Amino acid sequence: MQEEGVIKFDLQFRFAEPAPMNSLQELNTWRNILWKNGLIGQDPCRYGGYGFGNVSQRIGPFDAGCGKRVFVISGTQTGELEELDNSHYAIVSAYDTGRNHVIASGPVKPSSESLTHAAIYDLDDEVHAVLHVHSPDIWKTAAARNIPLTDPSVDYGTPAMAQEVRRLFNESDVRQIGIFAMGGHEDGVVSFGPNVEQAGHTLLHALTESRYPDRK
């Protein structure tokens, strides 16, 4: 089993003041909803006891080019916390998915999944929110329900995963349905959308369908 929650990219980080809390309200509200549904959290019996799940949203300037699409993301190993505040979020200001490099600042280091979030933002100008959760229900039924899957041999938080995300955008309908499962990352599921609410509803809809497949 892959070790959960370990930063695998080259991180250039500096401690700095947090993003204003009022800019995080929607993201933080949905993060709480996902936590209460068990999609974000920490369990000593799962993933070696590491926390799991992270959320992000883009912040301006929104006309920035690839590698410079600034976003705020929950910090590494914050999954166990029921509620976050702005001291638990980092700002990713630049990145290079090919070189495995992330530049970030804030009161906490960014999630180990930051490169995957970055890859999605670079692939679609309209995406302004990305939610990465762990759901055995969605993950195990993904193929049967035609949810796109990344290659099982590809590890999370790596340039290879960023390339897999690009492949899904090019070869599947992931852009339209807004969700995919990470074949090589146990229970890993990612949703995205033009705002946090849409990405969140996509996840909850998938969770309901996976748990109650016969519900009409």
N, C-alpha and C positions, 0 to 999 in steps of 0.2 A: 504494500500500500504506500502511495506517495505521502510524504510528510506534509501536513497541512500548515498553511499560514506562514511559510518561510519565504522571505524576500529573495528572489533569484536574479533580479536585475541589478545592474550597477546603479546605485542610488547616490545622487548628489543632493544632500539635504542640509537645510539650515533651519534652526529654531527661529520662529517668528510669531508675531501676533496672529490669533485665529481670524478666520473670516467672520464677518458680522453675523450674529445669530439670526437676525431677521432675513438674511439671504438663504438660510438653511431650513426654514420652517417646513416647507412642503416635503423636502427630502427627508428631514428628520421624522416627520409625522409618518411617512410611509415606511421608513426604517423600523419604527415602533410596531407598525402593523405586521410587517414581515417577521419581526422577532416574536410577537405574540402567536403567530401561526407556525412557529418552529422552523422557519426558513432561514433565519439567522440565529446564532446562539453559540453555546458551548456545552458539550456533553462529555463527561469523562469516559463514556463507553464508545464514543465515535471519534474517528480521525485522530487517534492518539491523545485525545483530550484537548486538542487545540480548538480555538474559536473558529467559527466559519461564517461566511457571508460578508458582503460589503456593498456599499451603494455610492453612486456618484452623480453629479450633474455638472453640465458646462456652465461657466461664468464668462462674462465678456473679457476681451472683445470677441464677438461672434464671427468676425470676418477673418480671423487668424487662419493661416495656412496649416497644412499637415505638419504635425510635430510640434505645433504651438497652439493647439486648441485647449486653452486653460480649463481645468475642471477641479472641483472640490470632491474629495473622496474620503470615506471613513478610514480611520487609522488602522494599522495592522494590529491584530489581536484585540479588537474591541467587541467581538461577537458575544462575549459573556454578559455584557452590560445591557440591561433592559432598556435604559434610556441614555441617549447621548446628548451632549451639548457641543458648542463650537470648539471646545478644547479637545474634542475627539475626531476632528476632521483636519486633513492636510490639503494644501493646494498644490496641484501638479501644474507647473508652468511651462514645461517643455519636455520632450521625450523623443527617443529614436527607437522604434520597435525593431528595426533591423540590427542595431548595435546594442540592444538590450540595456538602454540607458534612460534614466528618469531623473528629472530635476524637480525638486519639491521643497516646500517650506511649510511651517506651521508649528503648532505645539506638539504634534505627534507625527511619526513617520507614516507614509501612505500604505494602503493595503498592498499585499503581495500580488494582487490581481490587477494592479494599476496599468500594466502594459496591455492587458486584454481590453480594459475600458478604453484606453487610448486608441487602440486599433479600430474599435467600433466608431468612435468619434471621427476618426480620419476617413472612414469609409462612407459616411453619410452626413452631409451638412445638416440634415433635418433632425438628427438624433441629439437630444439634449439631456438624456438621462439613461443610465445603465444600472441595472440591479443584478448582482450575482448572489445566488442563494444555494442552499443545499436541500434537495428534496428527493428522498428515495422514491416517492410515489411518481413524480414527474419523470425522473431519470430512468427508472426501470420500464416505463411505458412509452418512452419517447419514440422509439423506432416504430412501434405499433400504431402510434398516433401521428406519424409523419412529421414529428418535430426534428429538424436537422440536427445531426450529430457531428462533432469534431472527431478526428481520427483517434481511436483508442490509444495509439502509441505516442501521442503528443502530450507532453506535460504542461501543467498550468503555469502561467506567469513567465512564459518564455517567448523568444522571437518566433519559434515554431508554432506556438499557439496563435500568435498574431497572424501568421500566414494561413493557419487553418480558418480563422475567422474570415479572412479575405476570400479564401476558397468558397466558404459557405455563401458569402455575398455574391460571388460570381456564378455559382453552380446550383444554388437552391433558391427557394422562395423565402428565405429567412428575413429578407428586408421587409417583405409584406406582412409576415406573421409576427415578427418582433420577438422571437424566442428561439433559443437553441440549447442543446444539452452538450456537456463536455464529456466525450466518450472515454477519455483517459483520466478523468478527475471524478472520483466516486461521488455520485449524487449531485454534481455541479450542474447548475442551470443558470442561464443568463437571459434576461429580458431587457428590452430597450425601447425607447420611443421618443417622440417630440417633447414629452414632459414626463415628470415622475409619475403622475397619476395614471397615464396610459400604460406605462411600463409596469406599474404595480397591478393594475387590473388584468393585464395579460398574464402575469404570474398567478394571480388568484384564480383566474378562469382555468388555467392549465392544471392547477392543484385540484380544483373541484372535479374537473373532468377525469383526472387520473384516479381519484379516490372513488368516484361514483360514475363509472363508465356507462351505466345503464339508465342514468337519470335523463329524462327528456325535458 
